[in-house]
Amino acid sequence: MTEASFDFDLIVIGAGYGGFDAAKHASEHGLRVGIVESGEMGGTCVNRGCVPSKALLAASGRVRELADAEHLSSFGIHAAPVRFERRKIAEHANKLVATIRSNLTKTLERAGVTILKGQGRLEGSQKVGLREPSGIDRILTAQDVILATGSDPFVPPGIETDGRTVFTSDEAVNLEWLPRWIAIIGSGYIGLEFADIYTALGCEVTVIEALDRVMPTFDPDITKIAKRHLIEHRDIDARAGVLASKVSPGCPVKVELSDAKSREFVEELEVDAVLVATGRVPRSQELNLESVGVETNRGFIPVDERMQVLVNDEPIQHLWAVGDVTGKLMLAHTAAAQGTVAVDNILGESSKIDYRSIPAATFTHPEISSVGLSEQDAKDLANNEGFDIGCVRSYFKANSKALAELESDGLLKLIFRKDSGEVMGAHIYGLHAADLIQEIANAIARRQSVSQLSKEVHTHPTLSEVVEVAYKQALKQLAKS
Ligand SMILES: Cc1cc2nc3c(=O)[nH]c(=O)nc-3n(C[C@H](O)[C@H](O)[C@H](O)COP(=O)(O)OP(=O)(O)OC[C@H]3O[C@@H](n4cnc5c(N)ncnc54)[C@H](O)[C@@H]3O)c2cc1C
């Protein structure tokens, strides 16, 4: 087939953050692009993820601040008891979702992308089957195809959801009611963000974590300090090493807890609601990947650093995958970055994704963020490659801006190579940690050394000086070695 005889230069299946970015980028570079979407434009992030959850966190964060009489009185402020309307908070999130979804759709239309509503699948190389909502099935051809079908919440066996008393984040973002007592299963970033929202709005929370420590995916030192403030100082009972082995919806919801290792019965809780936040599973089953011989890894589509899909570890021509369906750092900005990389490669540039410099954030109050390697992974790499790593801690309690805000609980941990000074990773807990991490992510992207970074002047008084202090401390360790 010649290029002109294809229906499109590029078909993207899935209009989430990954698909959106890829389609827009390709169209802006002159490709004829079609994007297939079976649900709502914007995917998880816009409709059921980042956007509504951050709107709820913004509103509930205000409530928390205004209700914290002790904190306010330290400034000499005495506020009246805080009142809030759950429905209006939910409306704020819904309106934001509608606005961003509409903006995103218009952006694609303006860029000249053809929006194809329906369910997409592969029908062999360079062919996409489209089942339209009317039931009509068509075959479209494209020079290149990008799979960007995202992920869905994972609900472990034994847990029955009804969407009302036992639900996932898909329903939680609607904030349809405020349970008096809610159990949150999972203490990853989604569980923590909802624990932040619910406790700010007066709910009692029990966090259930199957692994042997709460917040198992975070740096252990960051967890220690974050746990004290985000869990122990709040109306939260956290249980680690226990499994919610059976959850039955109703009034009350019955939660059977068993020991995560022995599987022996521990106790039964009766709560008003349960939020299941136990991770996400890729959405690849309906893609007919067999038609091109792709085998998934537990549903995740294997890709190389150029985002080309792999068959038996070899890239196959004209097929790409981006976003959550690839299982790499499942975040919206990762999906978007992968989308750009895939399109750059389609356009003939040689582009690779750099996962080490992609930051991650949890938007609790205060926030948690990280970028690059964990301390353990950095140590393992150092052992394998024969270099030493250094680790320094910079505390918010020594920062004038944090002290002025009376928000001085916070820690930045910086990991670097002792020989070259290259920054390997950073982990932050504290006020505006999600913004602070970006500076370090940029340094990692450029593989910069603390010798250079420690000379960069930071505005006084700002929280960014916490980063400056860390670079300067790290420099001293270089000089010593
Ligand atoms: C509660 C929550 C909060 C989050 N907060 C953040 C955050 O603060 N920051 C952050 O970076 N990330 C956050 N995330 C993660 C983020 O939402 C995802 O990483 C991101 O949406 C992944 O984008 P994607 O394009 O890969 O997939 P998705 O956004 O899941 O989009 C995939 C799209 O493909 C469509 N689709 C699937 N199969 C087909 C098919 N066969 N045919 C046609 N269409 C199909 C789906 O309908 C969907 O619209 C959050 C997630 C959740 C659940």
The ligand as a Gaussian input file, in Angstrom:
#p B3LYP/6-31G(d) Opt

LIG

0 1
 C       -7.945000       8.775000      41.218000
 C       -6.770000       8.976000      40.311000
 C       -5.962000      10.085000      40.470000
 C       -4.885000      10.284000      39.623000
 N       -4.110000      11.384000      39.829000
 C       -3.052000      11.602000      39.013000
 C       -2.259000      12.755000      39.167000
 O       -2.508000      13.596000      40.041000
 N       -1.218000      12.954000      38.312000
 C       -0.934000      12.040000      37.338000
 O        0.027000      12.250000      36.603000
 N       -1.666000      10.920000      37.161000
 C       -2.720000      10.693000      37.976000
 N       -3.490000       9.570000      37.783000
 C       -3.092000       8.597000      36.736000
 C       -3.565000       9.052000      35.367000
 O       -4.947000       9.293000      35.387000
 C       -3.227000       7.996000      34.325000
 O       -1.863000       7.664000      34.419000
 C       -3.501000       8.514000      32.921000
 O       -4.862000       8.824000      32.788000
 C       -3.099000       7.474000      31.874000
 O       -3.403000       7.972000      30.610000
 P       -3.608000       6.990000      29.355000
 O       -3.768000       7.883000      28.192000
 O       -2.568000       5.963000      29.351000
 O       -4.958000       6.201000      29.655000
 P       -6.434000       6.628000      30.053000
 O       -6.477000       7.995000      30.629000
 O       -6.974000       5.524000      30.885000
 O       -7.190000       6.710000      28.656000
 C       -7.406000       5.601000      27.852000
 C       -8.616000       5.869000      26.984000
 O       -8.734000       4.835000      26.036000
 C      -10.095000       4.514000      25.864000
 N      -10.155000       3.141000      25.357000
 C       -9.761000       1.994000      25.963000
 N       -9.895000       0.947000      25.139000
 C      -10.391000       1.437000      23.985000
 C      -10.731000       0.839000      22.737000
 N      -10.558000      -0.456000      22.506000
 N      -11.235000       1.626000      21.756000
 C      -11.390000       2.977000      21.965000
 N      -11.067000       3.585000      23.109000
 C      -10.567000       2.823000      24.103000
 C      -10.678000       4.673000      27.251000
 O      -12.080000       4.876000      27.176000
 C       -9.923000       5.896000      27.757000
 O      -10.618000       7.075000      27.454000
 C       -4.600000       9.347000      38.602000
 C       -5.417000       8.228000      38.428000
 C       -6.495000       8.039000      39.264000
 C       -7.367000       6.833000      39.055000

